Amino acid sequence: MSDTTRRKAQETLAMVEEVTGTILPDPNPATAIVPLDQADAGLGAEITRRMAELDMSDTNSIVSFGSRAQAELQTISQAMLTDVRNKDVGPAGDSLRNIVSTIRGFSVSELDVRRERSWWEKLLGRAAPFAQFTARFEKVQSQIDKVTEDLLGHEHKLLKDIKSLDMLYDKTLAFYDELALYIAAGEAKIAELDSTTIPAKEAQVQAAPENDQVIKAQELRDLRAARDDLERRVHDLKLTRQVTMQSLPSIRLVQENDKSLVTKINSTLVNTVPLWETQLAQAVTIQRSAEAARAVRDANDLTNELLTANAKNLRDSNKIIREEMERGVFDIEAVKQANADLIATINESLQIADEGKARRAAAEAELKKMEAELRDTLASAKARKTGLGDTAGTAVPRA
């Protein structure tokens, strides 16, 4: 709730206490109508003055009899209706329900910062749980501010309505009493007509000449019709007075309801809304503390992991380094292998040399053999040329 709204609510508190502290009197008006012959001097004068408003020869005078008393009441009622039409009024109860719905819609489960976002939330790019909660909190705060301003406006309107209903009650009560005077005046006039005026007119009709009796008889008939109209008008005034009497407790009931609602609204503005805001602020602070604690825990876990990893790396490195330090320039196994390979190489070289020597000796013997064969062949070829060779006598005889 903004500071301005809070200040206005505190300022309105005095008005609310003044209105709610006023005890409304019970709407129990006097129901008896005092006849003219039983009224005291002052009341009798008022009844007589209203009787004087009647003109039995004027129909409008009978029809409008008692309507002047309602004029001021109509002015007050029309002013209230105009005020209702001109102002933007929504039920204050709806505003209370809206603010309750807003608070209830604030999901505390969103405060769980350890909750992993679903794949759907990640796909839609939704904010992390705490970021989403913070945004929701700001939205709820703005909604609370708006509803509290609406409630403050309803409170002012209800206070004005309560005072207007006081005026309406006083005017309605005055109208109720005024109707009693008009009813008493009408009944007194009817009694006067029945006991004096109409009998006198009947006597005039009887005493009138024959040529004037028709006119006098019509006047008597008109007088009797006016008397019946007045009787019906008085009956309507009695019904109006009964309805007016029923409206008095209705006005008080509306006032009591408005006073209760004003008290509830002011209590909500002054006490409940700040309490809600305090609780919401605490929720945010608690979650921020939890988030900070989690960050500290993660940092500590990282430190421990680094220490453990470094110790393991140091152990592994130290082992490798120490092993290398303790090794000789050449490993004995490598020297032994190299010596064995060298001996094998020498032996192979001697073997290959012996084999080559044998192959050369065999080749030399083979060469000597081939040389002897070649020499013998050449010698044989020379003997054939001289005819002394082994082929003599073998030539083909001439034909």
C-alpha positions as YAML, in Angstrom:
chain: A
units: angstrom
residues:
- id: 1
  name: MET
  ca: [0.00, 0.00, 0.00]
- id: 2
  name: SER
  ca: [1.39, 3.38, -0.98]
- id: 3
  name: ASP
  ca: [2.16, 6.06, 1.62]
- id: 4
  name: THR
  ca: [-0.57, 8.30, 0.22]
- id: 5
  name: THR
  ca: [-3.21, 5.60, 0.54]
- id: 6
  name: ARG
  ca: [-2.00, 4.74, 4.05]
- id: 7
  name: ARG
  ca: [-2.18, 8.40, 5.08]
- id: 8
  name: LYS
  ca: [-5.69, 8.76, 3.66]
- id: 9
  name: ALA
  ca: [-6.79, 5.63, 5.48]
- id: 10
  name: GLN
  ca: [-5.47, 7.03, 8.78]
- id: 11
  name: GLU
  ca: [-7.22, 10.34, 8.12]
- id: 12
  name: THR
  ca: [-10.48, 8.55, 7.37]
- id: 13
  name: LEU
  ca: [-10.20, 6.56, 10.60]
- id: 14
  name: ALA
  ca: [-11.46, 9.50, 12.64]
- id: 15
  name: MET
  ca: [-14.51, 9.86, 10.39]
- id: 16
  name: VAL
  ca: [-15.17, 6.14, 10.60]
- id: 17
  name: GLU
  ca: [-14.99, 6.20, 14.40]
- id: 18
  name: GLU
  ca: [-17.35, 9.17, 14.49]
- id: 19
  name: VAL
  ca: [-19.91, 7.49, 12.24]
- id: 20
  name: THR
  ca: [-19.68, 4.04, 13.82]
- id: 21
  name: GLY
  ca: [-19.75, 5.52, 17.32]
- id: 22
  name: THR
  ca: [-23.13, 7.16, 16.70]
- id: 23
  name: ILE
  ca: [-25.97, 4.95, 17.88]
- id: 24
  name: LEU
  ca: [-28.87, 5.11, 15.47]
- id: 25
  name: PRO
  ca: [-32.28, 5.52, 17.17]
- id: 26
  name: ASP
  ca: [-34.84, 2.80, 16.69]
- id: 27
  name: PRO
  ca: [-37.24, 3.62, 13.86]
- id: 28
  name: ASN
  ca: [-40.42, 3.49, 15.94]
- id: 29
  name: PRO
  ca: [-42.61, 6.41, 14.85]
- id: 30
  name: ALA
  ca: [-46.01, 7.07, 16.30]
- id: 31
  name: THR
  ca: [-48.59, 5.17, 14.29]
- id: 32
  name: ALA
  ca: [-51.82, 6.72, 15.66]
- id: 33
  name: ILE
  ca: [-53.50, 9.52, 13.74]
- id: 34
  name: VAL
  ca: [-54.98, 12.14, 16.07]
- id: 35
  name: PRO
  ca: [-58.41, 13.35, 14.85]
- id: 36
  name: LEU
  ca: [-59.17, 17.04, 14.77]
- id: 37
  name: ASP
  ca: [-61.63, 16.86, 17.62]
- id: 38
  name: GLN
  ca: [-59.02, 15.19, 19.86]
- id: 39
  name: ALA
  ca: [-56.04, 17.32, 18.88]
- id: 40
  name: ASP
  ca: [-54.62, 20.04, 21.07]
- id: 41
  name: ALA
  ca: [-54.63, 23.64, 20.01]
- id: 42
  name: GLY
  ca: [-51.35, 23.60, 18.15]
- id: 43
  name: LEU
  ca: [-52.01, 20.32, 16.35]
- id: 44
  name: GLY
  ca: [-55.58, 21.37, 15.63]
- id: 45
  name: ALA
  ca: [-54.34, 24.55, 14.01]
- id: 46
  name: GLU
  ca: [-52.02, 22.56, 11.75]
- id: 47
  name: ILE
  ca: [-54.85, 20.22, 10.72]
- id: 48
  name: THR
  ca: [-57.17, 23.17, 10.06]
- id: 49
  name: ARG
  ca: [-54.52, 24.87, 7.94]
- id: 50
  name: ARG
  ca: [-54.23, 21.77, 5.76]
- id: 51
  name: MET
  ca: [-58.02, 21.52, 5.50]
- id: 52
  name: ALA
  ca: [-57.96, 25.00, 4.04]
- id: 53
  name: GLU
  ca: [-55.90, 23.71, 1.12]
- id: 54
  name: LEU
  ca: [-58.93, 21.74, -0.10]
- id: 55
  name: ASP
  ca: [-61.26, 23.28, -2.65]
- id: 56
  name: MET
  ca: [-64.07, 20.82, -3.26]
- id: 57
  name: SER
  ca: [-64.95, 22.53, -6.51]
- id: 58
  name: ASP
  ca: [-61.41, 22.01, -7.87]
- id: 59
  name: THR
  ca: [-60.55, 18.46, -8.82]
- id: 60
  name: ASN
  ca: [-56.80, 19.25, -8.93]
- id: 61
  name: SER
  ca: [-56.98, 20.45, -5.35]
- id: 62
  name: ILE
  ca: [-58.29, 17.04, -4.28]
- id: 63
  name: VAL
  ca: [-55.88, 15.01, -6.43]
- id: 64
  name: SER
  ca: [-52.81, 16.95, -5.25]
- id: 65
  name: PHE
  ca: [-53.94, 17.00, -1.62]
- id: 66
  name: GLY
  ca: [-50.89, 16.05, 0.50]
- id: 67
  name: SER
  ca: [-48.42, 16.06, -2.39]
- id: 68
  name: ARG
  ca: [-46.70, 19.23, -1.14]
- id: 69
  name: ALA
  ca: [-45.45, 17.29, 1.87]
- id: 70
  name: GLN
  ca: [-43.57, 14.93, -0.41]
- id: 71
  name: ALA
  ca: [-41.77, 17.63, -2.39]
- id: 72
  name: GLU
  ca: [-38.80, 18.04, -0.03]
- id: 73
  name: LEU
  ca: [-38.49, 14.28, 0.41]
- id: 74
  name: GLN
  ca: [-38.38, 13.87, -3.36]
- id: 75
  name: THR
  ca: [-35.65, 16.50, -3.57]
- id: 76
  name: ILE
  ca: [-33.45, 14.56, -1.12]
- id: 77
  name: SER
  ca: [-34.15, 11.21, -2.81]
- id: 78
  name: GLN
  ca: [-33.44, 12.55, -6.29]
- id: 79
  name: ALA
  ca: [-30.16, 14.09, -5.09]
- id: 80
  name: MET
  ca: [-29.07, 10.72, -3.72]
- id: 81
  name: LEU
  ca: [-30.07, 8.93, -6.92]
- id: 82
  name: THR
  ca: [-28.23, 11.50, -9.03]
- id: 83
  name: ASP
  ca: [-25.13, 11.03, -6.90]
- id: 84
  name: VAL
  ca: [-25.36, 7.27, -7.38]
- id: 85
  name: ARG
  ca: [-25.69, 7.65, -11.15]
- id: 86
  name: ASN
  ca: [-22.80, 10.12, -11.43]
- id: 87
  name: LYS
  ca: [-20.21, 8.20, -9.48]
- id: 88
  name: ASP
  ca: [-18.46, 5.06, -10.59]
- id: 89
  name: VAL
  ca: [-19.64, 2.71, -7.88]
- id: 90
  name: GLY
  ca: [-18.69, -0.95, -7.74]
- id: 91
  name: PRO
  ca: [-19.65, -3.11, -4.80]
- id: 92
  name: ALA
  ca: [-17.09, -2.69, -2.06]
- id: 93
  name: GLY
  ca: [-17.50, -6.36, -1.27]
- id: 94
  name: ASP
  ca: [-16.12, -7.17, -4.73]
- id: 95
  name: SER
  ca: [-12.97, -5.21, -3.94]
- id: 96
  name: LEU
  ca: [-12.53, -7.16, -0.71]
- id: 97
  name: ARG
  ca: [-13.00, -10.41, -2.59]
- id: 98
  name: ASN
  ca: [-10.53, -9.25, -5.26]
- id: 99
  name: ILE
  ca: [-7.80, -8.56, -2.75]
- id: 100
  name: VAL
  ca: [-8.39, -11.92, -1.04]
- id: 101
  name: SER
  ca: [-8.25, -13.67, -4.43]
- id: 102
  name: THR
  ca: [-5.02, -11.84, -5.24]
- id: 103
  name: ILE
  ca: [-3.35, -13.01, -2.04]
- id: 104
  name: ARG
  ca: [-4.65, -16.56, -2.42]
- id: 105
  name: GLY
  ca: [-3.36, -16.67, -6.00]
- id: 106
  name: PHE
  ca: [0.13, -15.99, -4.71]
- id: 107
  name: SER
  ca: [1.60, -19.52, -4.79]
- id: 108
  name: VAL
  ca: [4.11, -20.15, -2.03]
- id: 109
  name: SER
  ca: [5.38, -23.20, -3.92]
- id: 110
  name: GLU
  ca: [7.01, -20.77, -6.33]
- id: 111
  name: LEU
  ca: [9.39, -19.84, -3.52]
- id: 112
  name: ASP
  ca: [11.29, -23.12, -3.87]
- id: 113
  name: VAL
  ca: [14.50, -21.93, -5.50]
- id: 114
  name: ARG
  ca: [15.77, -25.51, -5.73]
- id: 115
  name: ARG
  ca: [12.92, -26.53, -7.99]
- id: 116
  name: GLU
  ca: [14.20, -27.40, -11.43]
- id: 117
  name: ARG
  ca: [12.39, -25.89, -14.38]
- id: 118
  name: SER
  ca: [10.52, -28.38, -16.52]
- id: 119
  name: TRP
  ca: [11.52, -28.92, -20.14]
- id: 120
  name: TRP
  ca: [8.38, -27.02, -21.13]
- id: 121
  name: GLU
  ca: [9.40, -24.00, -19.04]
- id: 122
  name: LYS
  ca: [12.89, -24.15, -20.52]
- id: 123
  name: LEU
  ca: [11.45, -24.44, -24.02]
- id: 124
  name: LEU
  ca: [9.28, -21.37, -23.48]
- id: 125
  name: GLY
  ca: [12.18, -19.51, -21.91]
- id: 126
  name: ARG
  ca: [10.41, -18.99, -18.63]
- id: 127
  name: ALA
  ca: [12.35, -17.41, -15.80]
- id: 128
  name: ALA
  ca: [13.92, -19.41, -13.02]
- id: 129
  name: PRO
  ca: [11.64, -20.10, -10.02]
- id: 130
  name: PHE
  ca: [12.90, -17.27, -7.81]
- id: 131
  name: ALA
  ca: [12.96, -14.73, -10.65]
- id: 132
  name: GLN
  ca: [9.41, -15.75, -11.55]
- id: 133
  name: PHE
  ca: [8.39, -15.44, -7.89]
- id: 134
  name: THR
  ca: [9.87, -11.94, -7.64]
- id: 135
  name: ALA
  ca: [7.99, -10.83, -10.75]
- id: 136
  name: ARG
  ca: [4.80, -12.34, -9.34]
- id: 137
  name: PHE
  ca: [5.35, -10.55, -6.04]
- id: 138
  name: GLU
  ca: [5.68, -7.20, -7.83]
- id: 139
  name: LYS
  ca: [2.47, -7.93, -9.73]
- id: 140
  name: VAL
  ca: [0.63, -8.83, -6.52]
- id: 141
  name: GLN
  ca: [1.93, -5.68, -4.86]
- id: 142
  name: SER
  ca: [0.59, -3.48, -7.68]
- id: 143
  name: GLN
  ca: [-2.77, -5.28, -7.50]
- id: 144
  name: ILE
  ca: [-2.94, -4.72, -3.75]
- id: 145
  name: ASP
  ca: [-2.21, -1.00, -4.27]
- id: 146
  name: LYS
  ca: [-4.98, -0.72, -6.83]
- id: 147
  name: VAL
  ca: [-7.53, -2.58, -4.71]
- id: 148
  name: THR
  ca: [-6.69, -0.54, -1.62]
- id: 149
  name: GLU
  ca: [-7.27, 2.67, -3.57]
- id: 150
  name: ASP
  ca: [-10.63, 1.29, -4.72]
- id: 151
  name: LEU
  ca: [-11.51, 0.34, -1.15]
- id: 152
  name: LEU
  ca: [-10.60, 3.82, 0.08]
- id: 153
  name: GLY
  ca: [-12.88, 5.32, -2.57]
- id: 154
  name: HIS
  ca: [-15.71, 2.98, -1.53]
- id: 155
  name: GLU
  ca: [-15.16, 3.94, 2.09]
- id: 156
  name: HIS
  ca: [-15.56, 7.66, 1.35]
- id: 157
  name: LYS
  ca: [-18.70, 7.00, -0.69]
- id: 158
  name: LEU
  ca: [-20.21, 4.84, 2.05]
- id: 159
  name: LEU
  ca: [-19.50, 7.50, 4.67]
- id: 160
  name: LYS
  ca: [-21.25, 10.04, 2.48]
- id: 161
  name: ASP
  ca: [-24.16, 7.64, 1.95]
- id: 162
  name: ILE
  ca: [-24.53, 7.11, 5.70]
- id: 163
  name: LYS
  ca: [-24.86, 10.86, 6.28]
- id: 164
  name: SER
  ca: [-27.22, 11.18, 3.31]
- id: 165
  name: LEU
  ca: [-29.34, 8.37, 4.71]
- id: 166
  name: ASP
  ca: [-29.56, 10.28, 7.99]
- id: 167
  name: MET
  ca: [-31.01, 13.22, 6.09]
- id: 168
  name: LEU
  ca: [-33.30, 10.91, 4.15]
- id: 169
  name: TYR
  ca: [-34.49, 9.29, 7.39]
- id: 170
  name: ASP
  ca: [-35.27, 12.66, 8.98]
- id: 171
  name: LYS
  ca: [-37.14, 13.84, 5.89]
- id: 172
  name: THR
  ca: [-38.99, 10.55, 5.60]
- id: 173
  name: LEU
  ca: [-40.00, 10.75, 9.26]
- id: 174
  name: ALA
  ca: [-41.17, 14.33, 8.77]
- id: 175
  name: PHE
  ca: [-43.10, 13.23, 5.70]
- id: 176
  name: TYR
  ca: [-44.63, 10.41, 7.75]
- id: 177
  name: ASP
  ca: [-45.80, 12.89, 10.39]
- id: 178
  name: GLU
  ca: [-46.98, 15.30, 7.71]
- id: 179
  name: LEU
  ca: [-49.07, 12.56, 6.13]
- id: 180
  name: ALA
  ca: [-50.77, 12.03, 9.49]
- id: 181
  name: LEU
  ca: [-51.78, 15.70, 9.50]
- id: 182
  name: TYR
  ca: [-53.11, 15.51, 5.95]
- id: 183
  name: ILE
  ca: [-55.00, 12.31, 6.70]
- id: 184
  name: ALA
  ca: [-56.54, 13.89, 9.80]
- id: 185
  name: ALA
  ca: [-57.40, 16.99, 7.76]
- id: 186
  name: GLY
  ca: [-58.96, 14.86, 5.00]
- id: 187
  name: GLU
  ca: [-61.00, 12.80, 7.45]
- id: 188
  name: ALA
  ca: [-62.15, 15.96, 9.21]
- id: 189
  name: LYS
  ca: [-63.16, 17.45, 5.85]
- id: 190
  name: ILE
  ca: [-65.06, 14.28, 4.93]
- id: 191
  name: ALA
  ca: [-66.84, 14.37, 8.28]
- id: 192
  name: GLU
  ca: [-67.68, 18.03, 7.71]
- id: 193
  name: LEU
  ca: [-69.02, 17.22, 4.24]
- id: 194
  name: ASP
  ca: [-71.11, 14.33, 5.53]
- id: 195
  name: SER
  ca: [-72.48, 16.19, 8.53]
- id: 196
  name: THR
  ca: [-72.83, 19.73, 7.26]
- id: 197
  name: THR
  ca: [-72.02, 20.58, 3.64]
- id: 198
  name: ILE
  ca: [-73.81, 17.75, 1.82]
- id: 199
  name: PRO
  ca: [-77.01, 17.92, 3.98]
- id: 200
  name: ALA
  ca: [-77.07, 21.68, 3.45]
- id: 201
  name: LYS
  ca: [-76.71, 21.17, -0.32]
- id: 202
  name: GLU
  ca: [-79.52, 18.58, -0.22]
- id: 203
  name: ALA
  ca: [-81.73, 21.09, 1.54]
- id: 204
  name: GLN
  ca: [-80.93, 23.66, -1.13]
- id: 205
  name: VAL
  ca: [-81.95, 21.19, -3.82]
- id: 206
  name: GLN
  ca: [-85.24, 20.54, -2.07]
- id: 207
  name: ALA
  ca: [-85.90, 24.24, -1.57]
- id: 208
  name: ALA
  ca: [-84.86, 25.34, -5.06]
- id: 209
  name: PRO
  ca: [-87.46, 26.25, -7.67]
- id: 210
  name: GLU
  ca: [-88.31, 23.51, -10.14]
- id: 211
  name: ASN
  ca: [-86.38, 25.10, -12.97]
- id: 212
  name: ASP
  ca: [-83.24, 25.37, -10.75]
- id: 213
  name: GLN
  ca: [-83.50, 21.90, -9.21]
- id: 214
  name: VAL
  ca: [-81.56, 20.27, -12.08]
- id: 215
  name: ILE
  ca: [-78.63, 22.62, -11.60]
- id: 216
  name: LYS
  ca: [-78.74, 22.26, -7.82]
- id: 217
  name: ALA
  ca: [-78.97, 18.49, -8.14]
- id: 218
  name: GLN
  ca: [-75.89, 18.46, -10.39]
- id: 219
  name: GLU
  ca: [-74.03, 20.58, -7.88]
- id: 220
  name: LEU
  ca: [-75.02, 18.08, -5.17]
- id: 221
  name: ARG
  ca: [-73.84, 15.21, -7.35]
- id: 222
  name: ASP
  ca: [-70.53, 16.97, -8.05]
- id: 223
  name: LEU
  ca: [-70.12, 17.61, -4.34]
- id: 224
  name: ARG
  ca: [-70.73, 13.96, -3.53]
- id: 225
  name: ALA
  ca: [-68.30, 12.88, -6.31]
- id: 226
  name: ALA
  ca: [-65.68, 15.30, -4.91]
- id: 227
  name: ARG
  ca: [-66.34, 13.86, -1.47]
- id: 228
  name: ASP
  ca: [-65.72, 10.32, -2.83]
- id: 229
  name: ASP
  ca: [-62.55, 11.53, -4.59]
- id: 230
  name: LEU
  ca: [-61.34, 12.99, -1.33]
- id: 231
  name: GLU
  ca: [-62.10, 9.75, 0.48]
- id: 232
  name: ARG
  ca: [-60.07, 7.82, -2.09]
- id: 233
  name: ARG
  ca: [-57.26, 10.36, -1.81]
- id: 234
  name: VAL
  ca: [-57.23, 10.00, 1.97]
- id: 235
  name: HIS
  ca: [-57.11, 6.22, 1.54]
- id: 236
  name: ASP
  ca: [-54.10, 6.62, -0.80]
- id: 237
  name: LEU
  ca: [-52.43, 8.85, 1.78]
- id: 238
  name: LYS
  ca: [-52.98, 6.14, 4.41]
- id: 239
  name: LEU
  ca: [-51.36, 3.57, 2.13]
- id: 240
  name: THR
  ca: [-48.49, 5.96, 1.43]
- id: 241
  name: ARG
  ca: [-48.05, 6.51, 5.16]
- id: 242
  name: GLN
  ca: [-47.92, 2.77, 5.74]
- id: 243
  name: VAL
  ca: [-45.28, 2.31, 3.04]
- id: 244
  name: THR
  ca: [-43.34, 5.27, 4.46]
- id: 245
  name: MET
  ca: [-43.41, 3.69, 7.90]
- id: 246
  name: GLN
  ca: [-41.97, 0.49, 6.41]
- id: 247
  name: SER
  ca: [-39.18, 2.41, 4.67]
- id: 248
  name: LEU
  ca: [-37.91, 3.88, 7.94]
- id: 249
  name: PRO
  ca: [-36.45, 0.61, 9.31]
- id: 250
  name: SER
  ca: [-35.18, -0.18, 5.82]
- id: 251
  name: ILE
  ca: [-33.17, 3.04, 5.83]
- id: 252
  name: ARG
  ca: [-31.75, 2.20, 9.26]
- id: 253
  name: LEU
  ca: [-30.88, -1.32, 8.08]
- id: 254
  name: VAL
  ca: [-28.99, 0.05, 5.08]
- id: 255
  name: GLN
  ca: [-27.17, 2.46, 7.38]
- id: 256
  name: GLU
  ca: [-26.18, -0.33, 9.75]
- id: 257
  name: ASN
  ca: [-24.90, -2.44, 6.84]
- id: 258
  name: ASP
  ca: [-22.94, 0.51, 5.46]
- id: 259
  name: LYS
  ca: [-21.45, 1.19, 8.89]
- id: 260
  name: SER
  ca: [-20.39, -2.45, 9.22]
- id: 261
  name: LEU
  ca: [-18.88, -2.41, 5.75]
- id: 262
  name: VAL
  ca: [-17.05, 0.86, 6.43]
- id: 263
  name: THR
  ca: [-15.63, -0.63, 9.62]
- id: 264
  name: LYS
  ca: [-14.50, -3.72, 7.74]
- id: 265
  name: ILE
  ca: [-12.93, -1.71, 4.92]
- id: 266
  name: ASN
  ca: [-11.08, 0.58, 7.31]
- id: 267
  name: SER
  ca: [-9.84, -2.39, 9.34]
- id: 268
  name: THR
  ca: [-8.63, -4.00, 6.10]
- id: 269
  name: LEU
  ca: [-6.82, -0.83, 5.01]
- id: 270
  name: VAL
  ca: [-5.28, 0.01, 8.39]
- id: 271
  name: ASN
  ca: [-4.54, -3.48, 9.74]
- id: 272
  name: THR
  ca: [-4.99, -6.33, 7.28]
- id: 273
  name: VAL
  ca: [-3.30, -4.94, 4.14]
- id: 274
  name: PRO
  ca: [-0.11, -3.85, 5.98]
- id: 275
  name: LEU
  ca: [-0.02, -7.28, 7.64]
- id: 276
  name: TRP
  ca: [-0.30, -8.97, 4.23]
- id: 277
  name: GLU
  ca: [2.42, -6.77, 2.82]
- id: 278
  name: THR
  ca: [4.65, -7.50, 5.81]
- id: 279
  name: GLN
  ca: [4.18, -11.24, 5.38]
- id: 280
  name: LEU
  ca: [4.88, -11.04, 1.65]
- id: 281
  name: ALA
  ca: [7.99, -8.94, 2.27]
- id: 282
  name: GLN
  ca: [9.17, -11.46, 4.84]
- id: 283
  name: ALA
  ca: [8.60, -14.27, 2.36]
- id: 284
  name: VAL
  ca: [10.75, -12.50, -0.22]
- id: 285
  name: THR
  ca: [13.47, -11.73, 2.35]
- id: 286
  name: ILE
  ca: [13.48, -15.31, 3.61]
- id: 287
  name: GLN
  ca: [13.85, -16.65, 0.10]
- id: 288
  name: ARG
  ca: [16.62, -14.19, -0.70]
- id: 289
  name: SER
  ca: [18.41, -15.36, 2.45]
- id: 290
  name: ALA
  ca: [17.89, -18.97, 1.39]
- id: 291
  name: GLU
  ca: [19.25, -18.15, -2.06]
- id: 292
  name: ALA
  ca: [22.31, -16.44, -0.51]
- id: 293
  name: ALA
  ca: [22.85, -19.42, 1.82]
- id: 294
  name: ARG
  ca: [22.68, -21.74, -1.16]
- id: 295
  name: ALA
  ca: [25.26, -19.63, -2.98]
- id: 296
  name: VAL
  ca: [27.54, -19.76, 0.08]
- id: 297
  name: ARG
  ca: [27.03, -23.53, 0.28]
- id: 298
  name: ASP
  ca: [27.88, -23.92, -3.40]
- id: 299
  name: ALA
  ca: [31.02, -21.84, -2.88]
- id: 300
  name: ASN
  ca: [32.03, -23.97, 0.09]
- id: 301
  name: ASP
  ca: [31.34, -27.14, -1.87]
- id: 302
  name: LEU
  ca: [33.47, -25.82, -4.71]
- id: 303
  name: THR
  ca: [36.29, -25.00, -2.30]
- id: 304
  name: ASN
  ca: [36.16, -28.49, -0.83]
- id: 305
  name: GLU
  ca: [36.10, -30.02, -4.29]
- id: 306
  name: LEU
  ca: [39.14, -27.94, -5.31]
- id: 307
  name: LEU
  ca: [41.01, -28.93, -2.15]
- id: 308
  name: THR
  ca: [40.24, -32.61, -2.70]
- id: 309
  name: ALA
  ca: [41.14, -32.47, -6.39]
- id: 310
  name: ASN
  ca: [44.40, -30.59, -5.72]
- id: 311
  name: ALA
  ca: [45.43, -33.08, -3.02]
- id: 312
  name: LYS
  ca: [44.76, -35.99, -5.38]
- id: 313
  name: ASN
  ca: [46.63, -34.27, -8.22]
- id: 314
  name: LEU
  ca: [49.55, -33.56, -5.87]
- id: 315
  name: ARG
  ca: [49.69, -37.21, -4.83]
- id: 316
  name: ASP
  ca: [49.62, -38.47, -8.41]
- id: 317
  name: SER
  ca: [52.23, -35.94, -9.56]
- id: 318
  name: ASN
  ca: [54.50, -36.65, -6.60]
- id: 319
  name: LYS
  ca: [54.37, -40.38, -7.34]
- id: 320
  name: ILE
  ca: [55.33, -39.85, -10.98]
- id: 321
  name: ILE
  ca: [58.10, -37.41, -10.12]
- id: 322
  name: ARG
  ca: [59.59, -39.57, -7.37]
- id: 323
  name: GLU
  ca: [59.54, -42.64, -9.58]
- id: 324
  name: GLU
  ca: [61.36, -40.76, -12.31]
- id: 325
  name: MET
  ca: [63.85, -39.41, -9.82]
- id: 326
  name: GLU
  ca: [64.68, -42.89, -8.52]
- id: 327
  name: ARG
  ca: [65.22, -44.37, -11.99]
- id: 328
  name: GLY
  ca: [68.76, -44.68, -13.49]
- id: 329
  name: VAL
  ca: [69.84, -43.18, -16.75]
- id: 330
  name: PHE
  ca: [69.23, -46.59, -18.33]
- id: 331
  name: ASP
  ca: [66.99, -49.29, -17.01]
- id: 332
  name: ILE
  ca: [68.78, -52.59, -16.41]
- id: 333
  name: GLU
  ca: [66.10, -54.35, -18.34]
- id: 334
  name: ALA
  ca: [66.73, -52.06, -21.30]
- id: 335
  name: VAL
  ca: [70.53, -52.70, -21.04]
- id: 336
  name: LYS
  ca: [69.98, -56.44, -20.87]
- id: 337
  name: GLN
  ca: [67.65, -56.32, -23.85]
- id: 338
  name: ALA
  ca: [70.09, -54.19, -25.80]
- id: 339
  name: ASN
  ca: [72.98, -56.58, -24.96]
- id: 340
  name: ALA
  ca: [70.93, -59.60, -26.00]
- id: 341
  name: ASP
  ca: [69.94, -57.86, -29.22]
- id: 342
  name: LEU
  ca: [73.62, -56.99, -29.88]
- id: 343
  name: ILE
  ca: [74.79, -60.59, -29.32]
- id: 344
  name: ALA
  ca: [72.03, -61.88, -31.54]
- id: 345
  name: THR
  ca: [73.03, -59.34, -34.18]
- id: 346
  name: ILE
  ca: [76.69, -60.48, -34.04]
- id: 347
  name: ASN
  ca: [75.72, -64.12, -34.22]
- id: 348
  name: GLU
  ca: [73.45, -63.43, -37.13]
- id: 349
  name: SER
  ca: [76.25, -61.52, -38.84]
- id: 350
  name: LEU
  ca: [78.71, -64.45, -38.35]
- id: 351
  name: GLN
  ca: [76.12, -66.91, -39.55]
- id: 352
  name: ILE
  ca: [75.37, -64.82, -42.59]
- id: 353
  name: ALA
  ca: [79.13, -64.51, -43.28]
- id: 354
  name: ASP
  ca: [79.64, -68.28, -42.99]
- id: 355
  name: GLU
  ca: [76.71, -68.91, -45.26]
- id: 356
  name: GLY
  ca: [78.11, -66.42, -47.77]
- id: 357
  name: LYS
  ca: [81.53, -68.04, -47.63]
- id: 358
  name: ALA
  ca: [80.02, -71.45, -48.25]
- id: 359
  name: ARG
  ca: [77.96, -70.11, -51.12]
- id: 360
  name: ARG
  ca: [81.07, -68.54, -52.62]
- id: 361
  name: ALA
  ca: [83.04, -71.81, -52.33]
- id: 362
  name: ALA
  ca: [80.22, -73.69, -53.98]
- id: 363
  name: ALA
  ca: [80.03, -71.08, -56.68]
- id: 364
  name: GLU
  ca: [83.79, -71.29, -57.28]
- id: 365
  name: ALA
  ca: [83.62, -75.07, -57.69]
- id: 366
  name: GLU
  ca: [80.69, -74.63, -59.99]
- id: 367
  name: LEU
  ca: [82.60, -72.08, -62.00]
- id: 368
  name: LYS
  ca: [85.55, -74.46, -62.35]
- id: 369
  name: LYS
  ca: [83.22, -77.16, -63.51]
- id: 370
  name: MET
  ca: [81.58, -74.88, -66.02]
- id: 371
  name: GLU
  ca: [85.01, -73.75, -67.20]
- id: 372
  name: ALA
  ca: [86.12, -77.38, -67.79]
- id: 373
  name: GLU
  ca: [82.95, -78.12, -69.64]
- id: 374
  name: LEU
  ca: [83.40, -75.06, -71.78]
- id: 375
  name: ARG
  ca: [87.01, -76.03, -72.55]
- id: 376
  name: ASP
  ca: [86.04, -79.54, -73.52]
- id: 377
  name: THR
  ca: [83.28, -78.24, -75.75]
- id: 378
  name: LEU
  ca: [85.62, -75.88, -77.51]
- id: 379
  name: ALA
  ca: [88.17, -78.67, -78.03]
- id: 380
  name: SER
  ca: [85.51, -80.88, -79.53]
- id: 381
  name: ALA
  ca: [84.42, -78.20, -81.89]
- id: 382
  name: LYS
  ca: [88.02, -77.74, -83.20]
- id: 383
  name: ALA
  ca: [88.40, -81.51, -84.01]
- id: 384
  name: ARG
  ca: [85.23, -81.47, -86.10]
- id: 385
  name: LYS
  ca: [86.63, -78.62, -88.17]
- id: 386
  name: THR
  ca: [89.84, -80.69, -89.09]
- id: 387
  name: GLY
  ca: [88.01, -83.94, -89.52]
- id: 388
  name: LEU
  ca: [90.04, -85.69, -86.89]
- id: 389
  name: GLY
  ca: [87.72, -85.46, -84.28]
- id: 390
  name: ASP
  ca: [85.48, -88.03, -82.80]
- id: 391
  name: THR
  ca: [82.93, -87.30, -85.52]
- id: 392
  name: ALA
  ca: [85.04, -88.49, -88.41]
- id: 393
  name: GLY
  ca: [83.23, -90.88, -90.69]
- id: 394
  name: THR
  ca: [79.91, -89.81, -89.41]
- id: 395
  name: ALA
  ca: [79.23, -87.22, -92.01]
- id: 396
  name: VAL
  ca: [76.30, -87.75, -94.26]
- id: 397
  name: PRO
  ca: [77.30, -89.57, -97.53]
- id: 398
  name: ARG
  ca: [76.92, -87.63, -100.70]
- id: 399
  name: ALA
  ca: [74.04, -88.45, -102.86]
...
